[in-house]
Amino acid sequence: MPVTDYRTRWSGIQRRHLHNATPFTQAREEILSILEGKVVVGHSIYNDFEVLDMLHPCHMVRDTSTTRLLSRLAGFPSKCYPSLKTLANKLLNRTIQVGKRGHCSVEDAQAALDLYKLVEGEWEQEVQNKLRDDDAPLEPSFASSKHYMQDEYWPDDVIADSQ
């Protein structure tokens, strides 16, 4: 479908970025292949999954927008779901998503991953407790920062733009 709104303010994408771009169906298949069997960390990533028409197992998703661990750590009420920008500022002392060029996906991903790392142990314990039977022995978590996917998938020009 032709693009009618690039939402550059939020996406950072401009018309020039789509010249010679990988077709959506091919990109989707590559993304599904990369994410298969992986724990996905991000902020409000249900939006990304929806666009990709993708179902990822709930126990393999670490969405920093919905965990109460980060809200509590930041001092917000339990029903509050702060933005990535707010959490990064409050918990990481990092200013992100500023300027007119739009959000930088690399900067956002790094912030979400760093937020996850703040509560990783407690979060993984919660996941393990939900997954195991009451009588089953506690096993090491299948997900931890030792198992992150390498950044080999970031295009060089995107990494350079974020630094």
C-alpha positions in Angstrom: 0.0 0.0 0.0 1.2 3.5 -0.7 2.4 5.4 2.5 0.1 8.3 3.2 1.7 9.4 6.5 5.2 8.6 7.6 4.6 9.7 11.1 8.1 11.0 11.0 7.7 12.8 14.4 7.4 9.4 16.1 9.0 7.0 13.6 11.9 9.0 12.4 11.1 7.6 8.9 11.1 9.9 5.9 10.2 9.2 2.3 13.9 8.7 1.4 14.2 5.8 3.8 11.8 3.8 1.8 13.6 4.1 -1.5 14.8 0.6 -2.4 13.4 -0.7 1.0 12.8 -4.4 1.6 9.2 -5.2 0.8 7.0 -5.6 3.9 6.3 -9.3 3.4 9.9 -10.1 3.1 10.9 -7.9 6.1 8.1 -9.5 8.1 9.3 -13.1 7.4 12.9 -12.1 8.3 11.7 -10.5 11.6 9.6 -13.6 12.5 12.6 -15.8 11.8 14.9 -13.6 13.9 12.5 -13.5 16.9 11.6 -17.1 16.9 12.5 -18.6 20.2 13.8 -15.3 21.5 12.8 -13.2 24.5 11.7 -9.8 23.1 12.4 -6.7 25.2 10.8 -3.4 24.3 8.3 -0.7 25.3 4.7 -1.0 24.1 5.9 -3.7 21.7 2.3 -5.0 21.4 2.0 -2.3 18.8 4.9 -3.7 16.8 3.5 -7.2 17.0 0.1 -6.0 15.8 1.6 -4.3 12.8 3.5 -7.5 12.0 0.3 -9.6 12.5 2.5 -11.6 14.9 1.7 -13.6 18.0 4.7 -14.0 20.3 4.4 -16.2 23.4 3.6 -14.0 26.4 6.3 -15.7 28.5 8.8 -14.6 25.9 7.9 -10.9 26.1 9.3 -8.2 28.4 7.3 -5.1 27.8 8.6 -2.2 29.9 5.3 -0.3 29.4 3.2 -2.8 31.3 5.4 -4.1 34.2 4.6 -2.7 37.6 8.2 -3.3 38.7 9.4 -0.3 36.8 6.4 1.9 37.7 7.0 1.0 41.4 10.7 1.7 41.2 10.0 5.1 39.6 7.5 5.9 42.4 4.4 5.8 40.2 1.0 4.4 41.4 0.4 0.8 40.4 -2.2 1.7 37.7 0.2 4.2 36.1 1.9 3.2 32.8 4.5 5.8 32.2 6.0 6.5 28.8 9.5 5.2 27.8 10.7 8.8 27.8 9.5 9.3 31.4 10.9 6.0 32.6 14.3 6.7 30.9 14.5 10.1 32.5 13.4 9.1 36.0 15.2 5.7 36.3 18.2 6.1 33.9 18.7 9.8 34.1 18.6 9.8 30.3 16.9 12.2 28.0 15.5 10.5 24.9 13.0 11.3 22.1 13.9 14.9 21.7 14.4 17.0 18.6 12.5 17.2 15.4 13.9 14.2 13.7 11.6 11.8 15.4 12.2 8.9 17.7 15.3 6.9 17.1 14.5 3.2 17.2 18.0 2.3 18.4 17.9 4.8 21.3 14.4 3.6 22.3 15.5 0.0 22.2 18.6 0.7 24.2 16.6 2.5 26.8 14.0 -0.3 27.1 16.8 -2.9 27.5 18.5 -0.8 30.1 15.2 -0.4 32.0 14.7 -4.2 31.8 18.2 -4.7 33.3 17.3 -2.6 36.3 14.6 -5.2 37.4 15.8 -8.2 35.5 16.2 -10.6 38.4 12.9 -9.8 40.0 11.1 -9.9 36.6 12.6 -13.2 35.6 11.7 -14.7 39.0 8.1 -13.5 38.4 8.0 -15.2 35.0 9.5 -18.4 36.4 6.9 -18.5 39.2 4.1 -18.1 36.7 5.5 -20.9 34.5 6.3 -23.6 36.9 4.0 -25.9 38.8 4.0 -25.6 42.6 5.7 -29.0 42.9 8.3 -28.5 40.2 11.9 -27.7 41.2 13.0 -24.1 40.5 15.1 -24.1 37.3 17.4 -21.4 36.0 15.7 -18.8 33.9 15.7 -19.3 30.2 15.9 -15.6 29.8 18.6 -13.3 31.1 20.9 -10.6 29.8 23.3 -13.4 28.9 20.9 -14.4 26.1 20.4 -11.1 24.3 20.5 -11.1 20.6 23.5 -9.4 19.2 23.1 -6.0 17.6 24.2 -7.3 14.2 20.8 -6.5 12.8 21.1 -2.7 13.2 22.0 -1.0 9.9 25.3 0.9 10.2 23.6 4.2 9.2 21.0 3.9 12.0 23.7 3.2 14.6 25.7 6.2 13.4 22.6 8.4 13.5 21.9 7.5 17.2 25.4 8.3 18.5 
